[in-house]
Amino acid sequence: MYSKLSNHISYLITHPKRNKNKFLYFLVSIVLLILFVPFLEGGIYSSALLNLLTTIILLTGVYAVSDTKKQLIIASIFGVPWVIINWSSLFISTVMPGPATISWGVLFFVYTTVVMFLNVIKGSKVTIQTLYGAISVYLLIGLTYTSIYALIEIVTSGSFNLINSQGIIHAFKIDELIYYSYITLTTLGYEDIHPLLMQELLQYLKQL
């Protein structure tokens, strides 16, 4: 049975049709997350939808970067614990996503970004799939920093001043960190979220 499963995995990884849309699937999953997150108002249903979107990103991300069994294993090792703990926290009150959980997400995004970037630049010619991959890498950088910001905020509460439309400072929400990450990435910066102390250095590195 293990041999059949291994052969099936190998077929999925090496089959020519697999490579045709692997970046497109991943790109669509990232865009869905970015589009839906601002409408999540909190509560169990919003958390479930957020977990569903991140699970889709995990699956399509692993699929996109797994050109070999080794890459499949590494991507799964980084991503699966992150998703499992997030889902468990919905049903088990004693399980809460903490720094360790988000760290798995950071590792998954960093690994996926690096592997996908290398896949994009090693192509001998630019195709539509190359463009999908390049756009995915760009958006991945934003999600990578979002997860890093979330980790920093959990470890050191108050690392970011988050100001709502009434000018009131409040606790961070994931959609605000995603917004902040992409605003910084695109160098717009509306100054409604302010990093403090060492987080400013992280912003400079991101700009570089």
C-alpha positions as CSV (number, residue, x, y, z in Angstrom):
1,M,0.0,0.0,0.0
2,Y,2.9,2.4,0.9
3,S,4.5,1.6,-2.5
4,K,1.2,2.5,-4.3
5,L,0.9,5.7,-2.4
6,S,4.5,6.6,-3.1
7,N,4.1,5.9,-6.8
8,H,0.9,8.0,-6.9
9,I,2.7,10.9,-5.2
10,S,5.6,10.6,-7.7
11,Y,3.1,10.6,-10.6
12,L,1.4,13.8,-9.2
13,I,4.8,15.5,-8.8
14,T,6.3,14.6,-12.2
15,H,3.2,14.5,-14.4
16,P,3.5,17.2,-17.2
17,K,0.0,18.5,-16.7
18,R,0.8,19.2,-13.0
19,N,3.3,21.9,-14.0
20,K,0.9,23.6,-16.3
21,N,-1.2,25.4,-13.7
22,K,0.6,24.9,-10.4
23,F,1.4,28.6,-10.0
24,L,-2.0,29.7,-11.1
25,Y,-3.7,27.6,-8.4
26,F,-1.5,29.1,-5.7
27,L,-1.9,32.6,-7.0
28,V,-5.7,32.3,-6.9
29,S,-5.6,31.0,-3.3
30,I,-3.6,34.0,-2.2
31,V,-5.9,36.4,-3.9
32,L,-8.9,34.8,-2.3
33,L,-7.3,35.3,1.1
34,I,-6.5,38.9,0.5
35,L,-10.0,39.6,-0.9
36,F,-12.0,37.8,1.9
37,V,-10.0,38.7,5.0
38,P,-11.2,42.4,5.2
39,F,-14.8,41.1,5.5
40,L,-14.1,38.7,8.4
41,E,-15.7,40.2,11.5
42,G,-14.5,37.8,14.1
43,G,-16.2,34.8,15.8
44,I,-16.1,31.1,15.1
45,Y,-17.4,31.3,11.6
46,S,-14.9,34.0,10.5
47,S,-12.1,32.0,12.1
48,A,-13.3,28.9,10.3
49,L,-13.3,30.7,7.0
50,L,-9.9,32.1,7.7
51,N,-8.6,28.6,8.5
52,L,-10.2,27.3,5.3
53,L,-8.4,30.0,3.2
54,T,-5.1,29.3,4.8
55,T,-5.5,25.6,4.4
56,I,-6.1,26.1,0.6
57,I,-3.0,28.2,0.5
58,L,-1.1,25.4,2.3
59,L,-2.3,22.8,-0.2
60,T,-1.8,24.8,-3.3
61,G,1.6,26.1,-2.0
62,V,2.8,22.6,-1.3
63,Y,1.6,21.5,-4.7
64,A,3.3,24.5,-6.4
65,V,6.8,24.0,-4.9
66,S,6.9,20.2,-4.7
67,D,8.9,19.3,-7.8
68,T,10.6,16.6,-5.8
69,K,9.6,14.3,-2.9
70,K,12.1,16.2,-0.7
71,Q,10.4,19.5,-1.4
72,L,7.0,18.0,-0.7
73,I,8.2,16.7,2.6
74,I,9.9,19.9,3.7
75,A,6.9,22.1,2.7
76,S,4.5,19.7,4.5
77,I,6.6,19.7,7.6
78,F,6.5,23.5,7.8
79,G,2.9,24.0,6.8
80,V,0.9,21.1,8.3
81,P,1.5,21.8,12.0
82,W,0.5,25.4,11.4
83,V,-2.8,24.5,9.9
84,I,-3.6,21.6,12.3
85,I,-3.1,23.8,15.4
86,N,-5.2,26.6,13.8
87,W,-8.1,24.2,13.2
88,S,-7.7,22.6,16.6
89,S,-8.0,25.9,18.3
90,L,-11.6,26.2,17.0
91,F,-12.8,23.1,18.7
92,I,-10.4,22.6,21.7
93,S,-10.4,25.5,24.2
94,T,-7.0,24.6,25.6
95,V,-5.3,24.9,22.2
96,M,-4.4,28.4,21.3
97,P,-2.3,29.6,18.3
98,G,0.8,31.0,19.9
99,P,4.4,32.0,18.8
100,A,5.3,28.4,18.0
101,T,2.2,28.0,15.7
102,I,2.9,31.3,13.8
103,S,6.6,30.3,13.6
104,W,5.5,27.3,11.5
105,G,3.6,29.6,9.2
106,V,6.6,31.9,8.9
107,L,8.8,28.9,7.9
108,F,6.3,27.7,5.4
109,F,6.0,31.1,3.7
110,V,9.7,31.7,3.7
111,Y,10.4,28.3,2.2
112,T,7.6,28.5,-0.4
113,T,8.8,32.0,-1.4
114,V,12.4,30.9,-1.9
115,V,11.6,27.8,-3.8
116,M,9.0,29.5,-6.0
117,F,11.4,32.4,-6.7
118,L,14.2,29.9,-7.8
119,N,11.7,28.1,-10.0
120,V,10.7,31.4,-11.7
121,I,14.2,32.6,-12.4
122,K,15.6,29.3,-13.7
123,G,13.1,29.2,-16.5
124,S,14.7,29.4,-20.0
125,K,11.9,31.6,-21.3
126,V,9.1,33.7,-19.9
127,T,5.6,32.1,-20.2
128,I,2.2,32.8,-18.6
129,Q,3.1,30.4,-15.9
130,T,6.3,32.3,-15.2
131,L,4.2,35.5,-14.7
132,Y,1.8,33.6,-12.4
133,G,4.8,32.5,-10.4
134,A,6.4,36.0,-10.3
135,I,3.1,37.5,-9.1
136,S,2.8,34.8,-6.5
137,V,6.3,35.4,-5.2
138,Y,5.5,39.1,-4.8
139,L,2.3,38.4,-2.9
140,L,4.0,35.8,-0.9
141,I,6.5,38.4,0.4
142,G,3.6,40.3,1.8
143,L,2.1,37.2,3.5
144,T,5.6,36.3,4.9
145,Y,5.9,39.7,6.5
146,T,2.3,39.5,7.7
147,S,3.1,36.3,9.6
148,I,6.4,37.9,11.0
149,Y,4.4,40.9,12.2
150,A,1.9,38.7,13.9
151,L,4.6,36.7,15.6
152,I,6.3,39.9,16.8
153,E,3.0,41.3,18.1
154,I,2.2,38.1,20.0
155,V,5.7,37.8,21.5
156,T,5.9,41.6,22.3
157,S,2.4,43.0,22.6
158,G,2.1,46.6,21.5
159,S,4.8,46.4,18.9
160,F,2.5,48.1,16.5
161,N,0.2,51.1,17.0
162,L,-3.0,50.2,15.2
163,I,-5.3,53.2,14.8
164,N,-8.9,52.8,13.6
165,S,-11.0,55.3,11.7
166,Q,-11.9,57.1,15.0
167,G,-8.2,57.5,15.8
168,I,-8.4,54.9,18.7
169,I,-5.4,52.6,19.2
170,H,-6.6,48.9,19.5
171,A,-5.4,45.4,19.4
172,F,-4.2,44.1,16.0
173,K,-6.4,42.0,13.6
174,I,-5.0,39.8,10.9
175,D,-6.6,41.9,8.1
176,E,-4.9,45.0,9.4
177,L,-1.5,43.3,9.4
178,I,-2.1,42.1,5.9
179,Y,-3.1,45.6,4.9
180,Y,0.0,47.1,6.6
181,S,2.3,44.5,5.0
182,Y,1.1,45.3,1.4
183,I,1.0,49.0,2.0
184,T,4.6,48.9,3.1
185,L,5.5,46.5,0.3
186,T,4.1,48.9,-2.3
187,T,5.8,51.8,-0.5
188,L,2.5,53.7,-0.1
189,G,2.4,53.9,3.7
190,Y,-0.7,55.8,5.0
191,E,0.9,56.0,8.5
192,D,-2.2,54.6,10.2
193,I,-0.2,51.6,11.5
194,H,3.1,52.4,13.2
195,P,5.9,49.9,14.0
196,L,7.8,50.6,17.2
197,L,11.4,50.1,18.3
198,M,13.1,47.2,16.5
199,Q,10.1,46.7,14.2
200,E,11.2,49.9,12.4
201,L,14.5,48.1,11.4
202,L,12.4,45.3,10.0
203,Q,10.6,47.8,7.8
204,Y,13.9,49.2,6.5
205,L,15.0,45.7,5.6
206,K,11.7,45.0,3.8
207,Q,12.1,48.2,1.8
208,L,15.6,47.1,0.8
